[in-house]
Structures are given as C-alpha cells and as structure tokens.
Amino acid sequence: MGGGAAGSPGGAPHAVAGRPFSRVSIAGGPGIGLAAMTLAQLKAAAKAGTIDTVLVGFPDPFGRLVGKRFRADFFLDSVVGHGTHGCNYLLTVNIDMDPLDGFRVANWDAGFGDFVMRPDMATLRVLPWQPGSVLVLCDFVREDGTPVAEAPRSVLKAQLGALAKEGFSCQCASELEFYLYNQTYHAAHADGYRGLPPSSDYRIDYHLMQPTRDEVLMRAIRNGMTAARVPVESSKGEWGRGQHEINFTHDEPLPMGDMHVVFKQGVKEIAEQHGKAVTFMAKPTPSEAGSSCHLHVSLWKKGQPVFWDASAKAGSGLFRQFLGGLMKYCPELCLFFAPTINSYKRYQSGSWAPTRMAWSTDNRTCGFRIVGQGKAFRIENRMPGADANPYLAFAAMLAAGRAGVREGLDCGPAYEGNAYVDTRLARLPSSLAAAADLLDRSEFARAAFGDGVVDFHVRHARLECDAFGNAVTDWEKRRYFEQI
C-alpha cells in the first residue's frame, strides 16, 4: 500500500549503485533511466566474449516469459530480423503446461503448429544476475507477420494504436508486492507449500529495522533490476509478515509491461540464488493481506498532461470522463485484473484491497485512488493483484477509459468514508467464475477487444474453474475427514 510512482514523463537518469554488474556499457538515458542495448553493442560484446547467451522470450497468458536460449553468434546470424519458432500450444496450456481443449487459436485438430517469435530489439537488455546473458522480448506473430491477436502483448498494442489515433499517449507505472520466504523453491515444493517461513516475524509496513535482514537480497534486486533496464525507485516493507513492495520508474504502457514481466522473472531468479523463495500470489496466506499490483495511469497530448486542469488546480473534464469509463466498465473487465481462483480471496474488507466500486482522493478503501498534482496527477487502480498480467491490465484500463471519453461519461462525486462498509456501492465480482461470466456477456469488451480475444480469456478462466472444482483441497480433508 505504498505511495506509488511519479506520474510525469522524462526525468533524470537513475544511477546504478555499487560495483558494475556487466562489462557491457549501458549509457544513461531519459525516461527509463538506462538506454536500450543496441544491436551494435551486442555484436561487440559477443565478439569480445562478454556476452555468449541470448534469451528470447514472449509473455504468455499468465504473464510468464517462455522461449529459448541461443548462442549469441547464432542469434546474430539467424534470429535477428527473422525470429524463431515456438509451438502455438504455449497460448493454450494451463500453468502446469498441460495442453487445453476448446481454443480456436491452437488445438489438437490443427496439429498444434508453430507461430513466430519475432524479437523486439528495443527490449534488448543485459541480465546481470545471469552472467554473459542478455534478454530480448518477442511478439507472437503468424508466418505472414500478422500479430496473434490473443497474445497479451498484441492485446495491449492494439489499444495503444487506438489511443495514438486519438492523439494521446499514456504514462503509467505498476507497483508490485510479493512475499519473501526463508526457504528455497525446492524445499517449498517438497513440503507442499505448507509452513513457509516468512522473512519477518511481524508486520513490517514502512519499517526500516527488520527489512535490513533482507537487504542483501533487496539491494541485489534494486541494483540488478536497474542495470537490466527496470529502473527501481524504492523498496519497502509491506503490511504482511515477509511482504515487500518495489516501485518502478514510470514509462509508457508497453515498456512498462515489459519491465513488469522482466522484474517478476528476475526477482524469482535472484531470490533462488540467495536460497530464498518469493511468491506473487494474490493471497498466499489467509491471515495476511494479499499482494497487490496497483496501476498508475495518466494521459498526455503533445508532451503535456491532459488529466490536470492547471487553472482549476483539479482534475480536468477529460480526466472525469476517463475515470467515468473506468467506473462503468472495469467490473466487466475484472478478469484482466484478477485472473486466477486465488485472486478473489484478496478482495476482503479491511485488507487494503478494494471490494466495491468507488473513487476518491487518497482513500485506500476505494478501487480508484486519485493522487498527485500537475504532471504527477494520476489515477491509481487498486483492483489488480500481483498475479495480474500487466499487458492485459493496462489494455483493460485504456479501453475502459477511452470509452468514457467517447461516451462523455462523468465519474460523479468523489467518495468520502469507508467504502468497505458502504452497501450502496456496487461490489466487485466475488469469484473467477463470476468475472468470466461478466466478461463473456460484455458487449463493450467484445467491441473493444474482439470476440476472439474475449472468448480466449473466458475459456482459460472457465477451464481453471473446472480444474479447481475437481480438486480435493487440504481444507476439505480437515473439514470432512472423520474424527473418532
């Protein structure tokens, strides 16, 4: 529940503290703080032997990076400009990589062929925690070069294209919370994820004392991420035992989504190197707060913020329309903010996660919290959990907000009070099944994203609900197994 990231574009480069992470020089630059590694730099580093491995990956429907590792010389000779192939079943598996039925984009009847993973060279970055390695993110495209519409990066790009045609750009940031455990991933798996020891013995929100125990790891994360072009503003202890939050420097939605998925992958890898484990589950422990992914958004035009009315020193009419669209349509898009069974266990009263639709200025009981002034004036969406796919979540916000502007909606008066206990306010969906039904029936979502994208994500959600419905949980055994 931290304060969040600044809302203005540009700004000074962020220095990397401590000793260098790589012998490859990455120059400072505006906006994201570190410039992209160029193709020429990669060629020079490969020739010098300081870079020998290129990870090529794309974000799947769960926001995970999947792909391949190439020798740097082969990547430069054969993958740059051409791409590589990946089985299209990667869009239609569950989190355990089981192929699922009922999808049009890829299926057994069509033989689960290949799509092309086309590198976006603007995303090329050094991974300092993986020696001699760089990462490049890809778009999933068909053989003729057309985007695979269902792929998360494609969904966001479509919304950004529509926004640009309307003359706007967007600045955004994501705040990620996670739980840190003093246990390795292997040990956690062997123990069935029971009795995980949190890294703190008590709640550590804004504490400076106890997080010092974790500072060796947290410093490695802050510095490593910044060197990997994921500039970190700050880290802090969060409300739960062992819970931490890290805030990024803001950027445009596509690079912010890229930073988000690189961050989640990197944090898990760095934690493993330190003999610890982290989880970005929305609600890993019943007795503790869930982990959020608050999204901060503001619109710009010709380099100037359009959410702020300088003369009135308040939100502009366009801001009120955009927020009105979020208020009207975000419940129908809740699946893009809360994509798992576990997501909906985070929506509890008094838990720092919203349960009802309301907006207010600097009120953490509401789903939309308005913060900042001037260039930093922005909307904070508190609905998404840390398990959200950032590309889909940003796309949902842009689609809903743009609709509010087109329809001339108004957000209404700011809410005052405790939104948790106000039964007059509309509730968020209470389950993944309910959210899937809302998205399936949403005429707005089908117009904004297309039937193919909506059907794809609804199908994923319903199959996950089926899997959960067929599971026998520890709770059921404790509840119903006979006692004598």
Phi, psi and omega in degrees: 000036183291179186285338176096178186261158178293158186252000184264147179282172178075213179103171185284151175298152178262126179282152175265117182283157176081190183286159181300149179265341184209151176280352175281127182281127176240111186286151175290152182203170183283167172077279183269356173091326178228135183285158177295147170289129182273163176299322178297320177296319179296317179300317180295319181292322178294319179295323180281347180085007179278338173237124179236351185226135175240119173274128181242115186215159172227152180282127181273182182301338179269001182081011176274152173269124177234148181166218187220164170249131178243149164298140185301321182293320178293318178303313182294325183279325194235341186257320178301128179084344181241321185089184177222168184259148173220143181299133182290352177295345180299340176273346190234033174251160171274184186292342175267009177070023173278128176297137182249153182263162170094016179252141177280327187292333180197137183196169179296322183298328178269000174086007181046070179280203183251149160248169179263132171265105185260114184297135170264099189294344176293344182265001184300130183207149174286144172250094187296337179275355173240096187306137176071019188235147170231162180235139169230134179270154187234157164265145176268116184229163176276172183301330180275003177091355179285142181295146169281108192300328185284341181295136186304320180295325178294321180300314180291319180300323179297318179291323179292323176297318178294321178297318181296322178297334178274001175089013183245158166233173186226140168247138184208168176205152175238136175255123182249132174250151179204161176257138180249132182238143178276061183200147178281163177297319180298316180294320179299318179295316181297329180271007180067025179060030177256146176063033179297127182276110179296154184287348175234154182269354183207173181288137194234026182302119180065007178292143172257339184285296187296319179301345175301329177301326183264006190292330177301315178289313185295324177294319177299322178292309182303311185285318179297319180294318180297320177293336178266021179064036170235077189296124183262130174280313187195163169228155181203157169292144178254188191289326185277165176290119182081009183266138179229159176227141175230133179251139178263159165292141183291163178195188174284161190300318183293308175297330177292318175299319178298315179299321182299311183288326175295320179299311183297319178295315183294320180298318179295320180291319179292319177300316179300321179294338178261011178073024181234173178226148174234158172225141173256019173304146180293325183213080183283339185224127182300326186272357182241162177296153175284174178256128185259167167225081180291133181250127180253131186221139169214150178260151182225155176215124181052042175080007181238144179288138181248359175278344188249130174261103186296324182292323180270348185052048182203178179295143182282172175297322179295322176301316182294324177292314180299314178294325176299322176295320177298316181297321184284317193254343184297326175302323178291339182255015186301332179301329180282346177258335185222086194266002185233168173305314184293334184306321190278351174281349175282332184281083180229146179301140177068020186254004185076359173253143183287154174235344184224156182278114176198158174229151180198168176271116175053051179232111187278006173269353185259156179291329179237119182248127181262128185223159173085176177216160176058228182294339181268004180288128188201168175258129172256118176268116184262006181288317188292144171266173182293349178270001182291147171278117189296325180297316180289322181293316177294320179299319179297316179297317180295318180297314182293315181295318178298322178297322178298323178291314180299321185271358180064035181287164174231144184281350182078182182289151176295141180281143175233132178120199182258103184293339181298326188256001184270101184286353177286339184276144178293141180272154170286159176305145186264356183203163176297321179298318179294319180294321178296320179295319178298315180294319181299321183274354188283108174296324178299312182297320181293326176287323185282321187247341184096150182299321183299315180293315181297312181299322180300311184284327174296319179298315177304313183295318183290326176293325177293320176298319178298318181297318180292321180296334179269355182276150172252115188267165175299323179300316181296320179295316179294327185281319193246349177291135186298145175238136178229000000 
